[in-house]
Every structure is written in C-alpha cells, then in structure tokens.
C-alpha cells in the first residue's frame, strides 16, 4: 500500500527542498496514518473540528518536519507568509 510511493521524495531531495536524512518509508507511513487519524471522531469531534482544518494543520506540521530551510521558504511563499530566519 505505501512504500512504492517513497520515490516521490526523491525529486524534493534532489531539489534541496527535503532533508537528506529523512527515512522515506517511515515518513510515508506516518503521513498515511496522520490522514486517517484526522478522520477519527474520538480524536477530533466533528462538531468542534472541520476535517479540512485538521488535514491542513497536520500537513503543515509534516512538511515543516521534512523540509530544509529552502523548503520552509517555499512553503511560506505559497502561504504568503514573511518570516525572518
């Protein structure tokens, strides 16, 4: 189900956006689990949280964990955030 998609990390690493030291298989599994976790009503009650908000927050956290400074700057550019280093 997952590790075949681990190759998608390669381009980001080659472009200097993802850290060289990431374990692609573990992080691919983590992202799948995070996506499923957001759908768990015991963790995120639907009256309190919107699924889209949960997914965006988890993705932002995930991306900041795997990216380099160059990747962080690109994330901030897309989100239109100005942040000093």
N, CA, C and O atoms as a GROMACS GRO file, in nm:
protein
  340
    1UNK      N    1   0.082  -0.120   0.000
    1UNK     CA    2   0.000   0.000   0.000
    1UNK      C    3   0.085   0.125   0.000
    1UNK      O    4   0.053   0.220  -0.072
    2UNK      N    5   0.194   0.130   0.078
    2UNK     CA    6   0.269   0.255   0.079
    2UNK      C    7   0.405   0.253   0.014
    2UNK      O    8   0.419   0.317  -0.091
    3UNK      N    9   0.504   0.187   0.062
    3UNK     CA   10   0.642   0.214   0.022
    3UNK      C   11   0.672   0.231  -0.125
    3UNK      O   12   0.778   0.282  -0.160
    4UNK      N   13   0.583   0.189  -0.214
    4UNK     CA   14   0.608   0.212  -0.356
    4UNK      C   15   0.606   0.361  -0.390
    4UNK      O   16   0.667   0.402  -0.489
    5UNK      N   17   0.538   0.441  -0.310
    5UNK     CA   18   0.532   0.584  -0.335
    5UNK      C   19   0.650   0.660  -0.275
    5UNK      O   20   0.659   0.782  -0.291
    6UNK      N   21   0.738   0.590  -0.208
    6UNK     CA   22   0.852   0.658  -0.144
    6UNK      C   23   0.940   0.729  -0.244
    6UNK      O   24   1.010   0.824  -0.207
    7UNK      N   25   0.939   0.687  -0.368
    7UNK     CA   26   1.020   0.751  -0.470
    7UNK      C   27   0.982   0.895  -0.495
    7UNK      O   28   1.062   0.971  -0.550
    8UNK      N   29   0.862   0.935  -0.456
    8UNK     CA   30   0.818   1.072  -0.475
    8UNK      C   31   0.898   1.170  -0.389
    8UNK      O   32   0.898   1.290  -0.415
    9UNK      N   33   0.966   1.119  -0.288
    9UNK     CA   34   1.052   1.206  -0.206
    9UNK      C   35   1.179   1.245  -0.283
    9UNK      O   36   1.239   1.348  -0.255
   10UNK      N   37   1.218   1.162  -0.379
   10UNK     CA   38   1.345   1.182  -0.450
   10UNK      C   39   1.359   1.318  -0.514
   10UNK      O   40   1.464   1.382  -0.502
   11UNK      N   41   1.256   1.363  -0.582
   11UNK     CA   42   1.262   1.493  -0.650
   11UNK      C   43   1.283   1.605  -0.550
   11UNK      O   44   1.364   1.695  -0.574
   12UNK      N   45   1.209   1.601  -0.438
   12UNK     CA   46   1.223   1.704  -0.336
   12UNK      C   47   1.363   1.706  -0.275
   12UNK      O   48   1.417   1.812  -0.245
   13UNK      N   49   1.420   1.587  -0.258
   13UNK     CA   50   1.557   1.578  -0.204
   13UNK      C   51   1.655   1.634  -0.306
   13UNK      O   52   1.743   1.711  -0.271
   14UNK      N   53   1.640   1.595  -0.432
   14UNK     CA   54   1.729   1.644  -0.538
   14UNK      C   55   1.723   1.795  -0.553
   14UNK      O   56   1.824   1.859  -0.582
   15UNK      N   57   1.606   1.851  -0.533
   15UNK     CA   58   1.590   1.996  -0.546
   15UNK      C   59   1.630   2.070  -0.419
   15UNK      O   60   1.625   2.193  -0.415
   16UNK      N   61   1.671   1.997  -0.316
   16UNK     CA   62   1.714   2.061  -0.192
   16UNK      C   63   1.599   2.109  -0.105
   16UNK      O   64   1.619   2.190  -0.015
   17UNK      N   65   1.478   2.059  -0.132
   17UNK     CA   66   1.361   2.100  -0.055
   17UNK      C   67   1.337   2.010   0.066
   17UNK      O   68   1.289   2.056   0.170
   18UNK      N   69   1.371   1.881   0.053
   18UNK     CA   70   1.354   1.785   0.162
   18UNK      C   71   1.491   1.751   0.219
   18UNK      O   72   1.592   1.750   0.148
   19UNK      N   73   1.493   1.724   0.348
   19UNK     CA   74   1.618   1.689   0.415
   19UNK      C   75   1.673   1.556   0.362
   19UNK      O   76   1.597   1.464   0.332
   20UNK      N   77   1.804   1.547   0.352
   20UNK     CA   78   1.870   1.425   0.304
   20UNK      C   79   1.852   1.309   0.402
   20UNK      O   80   1.854   1.193   0.361
   21UNK      N   81   1.834   1.340   0.527
   21UNK     CA   82   1.835   1.238   0.632
   21UNK      C   83   1.700   1.175   0.661
   21UNK      O   84   1.689   1.093   0.752
   22UNK      N   85   1.596   1.210   0.586
   22UNK     CA   86   1.465   1.154   0.616
   22UNK      C   87   1.459   1.005   0.580
   22UNK      O   88   1.523   0.960   0.485
   23UNK      N   89   1.383   0.932   0.659
   23UNK     CA   90   1.357   0.791   0.629
   23UNK      C   91   1.225   0.789   0.551
   23UNK      O   92   1.118   0.802   0.608
   24UNK      N   93   1.236   0.772   0.421
   24UNK     CA   94   1.121   0.785   0.331
   24UNK      C   95   1.009   0.687   0.365
   24UNK      O   96   0.892   0.724   0.363
   25UNK      N   97   1.043   0.564   0.395
   25UNK     CA   98   0.940   0.464   0.423
   25UNK      C   99   0.863   0.497   0.551
   25UNK      O  100   0.740   0.489   0.554
   26UNK      N  101   0.936   0.534   0.654
   26UNK     CA  102   0.869   0.570   0.781
   26UNK      C  103   0.780   0.692   0.763
   26UNK      O  104   0.668   0.694   0.812
   27UNK      N  105   0.830   0.793   0.693
   27UNK     CA  106   0.752   0.915   0.676
   27UNK      C  107   0.633   0.897   0.583
   27UNK      O  108   0.530   0.963   0.601
   28UNK      N  109   0.643   0.809   0.486
   28UNK     CA  110   0.528   0.779   0.400
   28UNK      C  111   0.419   0.713   0.484
   28UNK      O  112   0.301   0.746   0.471
   29UNK      N  113   0.458   0.620   0.571
   29UNK     CA  114   0.361   0.555   0.659
   29UNK      C  115   0.301   0.654   0.758
   29UNK      O  116   0.181   0.651   0.786
   30UNK      N  117   0.385   0.743   0.811
   30UNK     CA  118   0.337   0.844   0.906
   30UNK      C  119   0.230   0.931   0.842
   30UNK      O  120   0.126   0.958   0.902
   31UNK      N  121   0.255   0.976   0.720
   31UNK     CA  122   0.159   1.065   0.654
   31UNK      C  123   0.025   0.995   0.632
   31UNK      O  124  -0.080   1.057   0.649
   32UNK      N  125   0.029   0.869   0.594
   32UNK     CA  126  -0.096   0.794   0.576
   32UNK      C  127  -0.171   0.784   0.708
   32UNK      O  128  -0.292   0.802   0.712
   33UNK      N  129  -0.098   0.755   0.816
   33UNK     CA  130  -0.162   0.743   0.947
   33UNK      C  131  -0.219   0.878   0.994
   33UNK      O  132  -0.326   0.882   1.054
   34UNK      N  133  -0.148   0.986   0.966
   34UNK     CA  134  -0.198   1.119   1.002
   34UNK      C  135  -0.328   1.149   0.928
   34UNK      O  136  -0.423   1.203   0.986
   35UNK      N  137  -0.332   1.113   0.802
   35UNK     CA  138  -0.453   1.137   0.722
   35UNK      C  139  -0.571   1.060   0.780
   35UNK      O  140  -0.682   1.113   0.792
   36UNK      N  141  -0.547   0.935   0.816
   36UNK     CA  142  -0.654   0.853   0.874
   36UNK      C  143  -0.691   0.901   1.014
   36UNK      O  144  -0.808   0.899   1.052
   37UNK      N  145  -0.592   0.945   1.090
   37UNK     CA  146  -0.616   0.993   1.226
   37UNK      C  147  -0.712   1.112   1.226
   37UNK      O  148  -0.795   1.125   1.316
   38UNK      N  149  -0.701   1.196   1.126
   38UNK     CA  150  -0.787   1.315   1.119
   38UNK      C  151  -0.934   1.278   1.104
   38UNK      O  152  -1.022   1.360   1.134
   39UNK      N  153  -0.961   1.158   1.058
   39UNK     CA  154  -1.098   1.113   1.039
   39UNK      C  155  -1.155   1.042   1.162
   39UNK      O  156  -1.271   1.000   1.162
   40UNK      N  157  -1.075   1.030   1.267
   40UNK     CA  158  -1.117   0.959   1.387
   40UNK      C  159  -1.199   1.053   1.476
   40UNK      O  160  -1.145   1.149   1.531
   41UNK      N  161  -1.329   1.026   1.491
   41UNK     CA  162  -1.414   1.116   1.571
   41UNK      C  163  -1.382   1.113   1.720
   41UNK      O  164  -1.421   1.204   1.793
   42UNK      N  165  -1.312   1.011   1.766
   42UNK     CA  166  -1.271   1.008   1.906
   42UNK      C  167  -1.159   1.108   1.934
   42UNK      O  168  -1.145   1.158   2.045
   43UNK      N  169  -1.080   1.137   1.832
   43UNK     CA  170  -0.972   1.234   1.846
   43UNK      C  171  -1.016   1.376   1.808
   43UNK      O  172  -0.980   1.473   1.874
   44UNK      N  173  -1.096   1.385   1.702
   44UNK     CA  174  -1.138   1.515   1.650
   44UNK      C  175  -1.289   1.512   1.629
   44UNK      O  176  -1.338   1.467   1.525
   45UNK      N  177  -1.362   1.558   1.728
   45UNK     CA  178  -1.508   1.557   1.722
   45UNK      C  179  -1.555   1.650   1.611
   45UNK      O  180  -1.511   1.764   1.602
   46UNK      N  181  -1.645   1.601   1.526
   46UNK     CA  182  -1.686   1.676   1.407
   46UNK      C  183  -1.756   1.808   1.438
   46UNK      O  184  -1.758   1.898   1.354
   47UNK      N  185  -1.814   1.821   1.558
   47UNK     CA  186  -1.877   1.948   1.594
   47UNK      C  187  -1.773   2.054   1.633
   47UNK      O  188  -1.801   2.174   1.630
   48UNK      N  189  -1.656   2.009   1.669
   48UNK     CA  190  -1.552   2.102   1.712
   48UNK      C  191  -1.449   2.132   1.602
   48UNK      O  192  -1.396   2.242   1.595
   49UNK      N  193  -1.422   2.033   1.518
   49UNK     CA  194  -1.316   2.047   1.417
   49UNK      C  195  -1.368   2.016   1.277
   49UNK      O  196  -1.449   1.925   1.258
   50UNK      N  197  -1.322   2.093   1.181
   50UNK     CA  198  -1.352   2.065   1.040
   50UNK      C  199  -1.239   1.976   0.987
   50UNK      O  200  -1.122   2.000   1.016
   51UNK      N  201  -1.274   1.875   0.911
   51UNK     CA  202  -1.174   1.783   0.857
   51UNK      C  203  -1.070   1.858   0.776
   51UNK      O  204  -0.951   1.829   0.786
   52UNK      N  205  -1.113   1.954   0.696
   52UNK     CA  206  -1.018   2.030   0.614
   52UNK      C  207  -0.916   2.103   0.702
   52UNK      O  208  -0.797   2.106   0.670
   53UNK      N  209  -0.962   2.163   0.811
   53UNK     CA  210  -0.870   2.234   0.902
   53UNK      C  211  -0.770   2.138   0.966
   53UNK      O  212  -0.652   2.171   0.980
   54UNK      N  213  -0.817   2.020   1.004
   54UNK     CA  214  -0.728   1.920   1.064
   54UNK      C  215  -0.622   1.878   0.962
   54UNK      O  216  -0.503   1.875   0.993
   55UNK      N  217  -0.666   1.846   0.841
   55UNK     CA  218  -0.572   1.799   0.739
   55UNK      C  219  -0.469   1.906   0.704
   55UNK      O  220  -0.351   1.875   0.687
   56UNK      N  221  -0.512   2.030   0.694
   56UNK     CA  222  -0.418   2.138   0.664
   56UNK      C  223  -0.315   2.153   0.775
   56UNK      O  224  -0.196   2.169   0.748
   57UNK      N  225  -0.360   2.149   0.899
   57UNK     CA  226  -0.268   2.162   1.013
   57UNK      C  227  -0.168   2.047   1.019
   57UNK      O  228  -0.049   2.068   1.042
   58UNK      N  229  -0.217   1.925   0.998
   58UNK     CA  230  -0.128   1.808   1.000
   58UNK      C  231  -0.030   1.811   0.884
   58UNK      O  232   0.087   1.777   0.902
   59UNK      N  233  -0.075   1.852   0.767
   59UNK     CA  234   0.014   1.860   0.651
   59UNK      C  235   0.121   1.966   0.672
   59UNK      O  236   0.237   1.945   0.639
   60UNK      N  237   0.081   2.080   0.727
   60UNK     CA  238   0.178   2.187   0.754
   60UNK      C  239   0.285   2.138   0.852
   60UNK      O  240   0.404   2.162   0.832
   61UNK      N  241   0.242   2.071   0.956
   61UNK     CA  242   0.336   2.016   1.054
   61UNK      C  243   0.430   1.914   0.989
   61UNK      O  244   0.551   1.917   1.011
   62UNK      N  245   0.374   1.825   0.910
   62UNK     CA  246   0.451   1.722   0.840
   62UNK      C  247   0.554   1.785   0.747
   62UNK      O  248   0.672   1.749   0.750
   63UNK      N  249   0.510   1.877   0.664
   63UNK     CA  250   0.601   1.939   0.567
   63UNK      C  251   0.714   2.015   0.634
   63UNK      O  252   0.829   2.009   0.589
   64UNK      N  253   0.684   2.087   0.742
   64UNK     CA  254   0.791   2.158   0.811
   64UNK      C  255   0.890   2.062   0.875
   64UNK      O  256   1.005   2.099   0.900
   65UNK      N  257   0.848   1.940   0.902
   65UNK     CA  258   0.938   1.840   0.959
   65UNK      C  259   1.032   1.777   0.859
   65UNK      O  260   1.141   1.733   0.896
   66UNK      N  261   0.993   1.772   0.732
   66UNK     CA  262   1.076   1.703   0.633
   66UNK      C  263   1.153   1.799   0.543
   66UNK      O  264   1.241   1.755   0.468
   67UNK      N  265   1.122   1.926   0.549
   67UNK     CA  266   1.184   2.020   0.455
   67UNK      C  267   1.308   2.089   0.512
   67UNK      O  268   1.326   2.100   0.634
   68UNK      N  269   1.391   2.132   0.421
   68UNK     CA  270   1.509   2.212   0.452
   68UNK      C  271   1.466   2.357   0.468
   68UNK      O  272   1.348   2.389   0.454
   69UNK      N  273   1.560   2.443   0.497
   69UNK     CA  274   1.530   2.587   0.504
   69UNK      C  275   1.475   2.636   0.370
   69UNK      O  276   1.383   2.717   0.366
   70UNK      N  277   1.533   2.586   0.262
   70UNK     CA  278   1.484   2.622   0.128
   70UNK      C  279   1.338   2.578   0.112
   70UNK      O  280   1.256   2.652   0.057
   71UNK      N  281   1.305   2.460   0.161
   71UNK     CA  282   1.168   2.412   0.156
   71UNK      C  283   1.075   2.494   0.243
   71UNK      O  284   0.961   2.522   0.204
   72UNK      N  285   1.122   2.533   0.362
   72UNK     CA  286   1.042   2.618   0.451
   72UNK      C  287   1.010   2.751   0.383
   72UNK      O  288   0.897   2.801   0.391
   73UNK      N  289   1.109   2.807   0.316
   73UNK     CA  290   1.087   2.934   0.247
   73UNK      C  291   0.983   2.920   0.136
   73UNK      O  292   0.901   3.009   0.116
   74UNK      N  293   0.987   2.808   0.065
   74UNK     CA  294   0.889   2.784  -0.041
   74UNK      C  295   0.748   2.767   0.017
   74UNK      O  296   0.651   2.819  -0.039
   75UNK      N  297   0.738   2.695   0.128
   75UNK     CA  298   0.608   2.681   0.195
   75UNK      C  299   0.555   2.819   0.233
   75UNK      O  300   0.439   2.851   0.207
   76UNK      N  301   0.640   2.900   0.294
   76UNK     CA  302   0.598   3.034   0.335
   76UNK      C  303   0.560   3.121   0.216
   76UNK      O  304   0.467   3.202   0.224
   77UNK      N  305   0.631   3.104   0.105
   77UNK     CA  306   0.597   3.179  -0.017
   77UNK      C  307   0.458   3.141  -0.064
   77UNK      O  308   0.377   3.228  -0.095
   78UNK      N  309   0.429   3.011  -0.070
   78UNK     CA  310   0.296   2.966  -0.113
   78UNK      C  311   0.187   3.012  -0.017
   78UNK      O  312   0.076   3.043  -0.059
   79UNK      N  313   0.219   3.016   0.111
   79UNK     CA  314   0.120   3.058   0.211
   79UNK      C  315   0.119   3.209   0.229
   79UNK      O  316   0.040   3.261   0.308
   80UNK      N  317   0.205   3.279   0.157
   80UNK     CA  318   0.219   3.425   0.163
   80UNK      C  319   0.251   3.471   0.304
   80UNK      O  320   0.187   3.562   0.359
   81UNK      N  321   0.352   3.405   0.363
   81UNK     CA  322   0.398   3.439   0.497
   81UNK      C  323   0.540   3.492   0.485
   81UNK      O  324   0.626   3.431   0.421
   82UNK      N  325   0.565   3.608   0.547
   82UNK     CA  326   0.701   3.662   0.554
   82UNK      C  327   0.754   3.632   0.692
   82UNK      O  328   0.696   3.672   0.793
   83UNK      N  329   0.866   3.560   0.696
   83UNK     CA  330   0.922   3.519   0.824
   83UNK      C  331   1.073   3.538   0.818
   83UNK      O  332   1.138   3.496   0.722
   84UNK      N  333   1.129   3.600   0.918
   84UNK     CA  334   1.273   3.613   0.925
   84UNK      C  335   1.333   3.480   0.968
   84UNK      O  336   1.272   3.404   1.043
   85UNK      N  337   1.453   3.453   0.918
   85UNK     CA  338   1.520   3.327   0.952
   85UNK      C  339   1.556   3.321   1.098
   85UNK      O  340   1.613   3.221   1.143
   0.00000   0.00000   0.00000
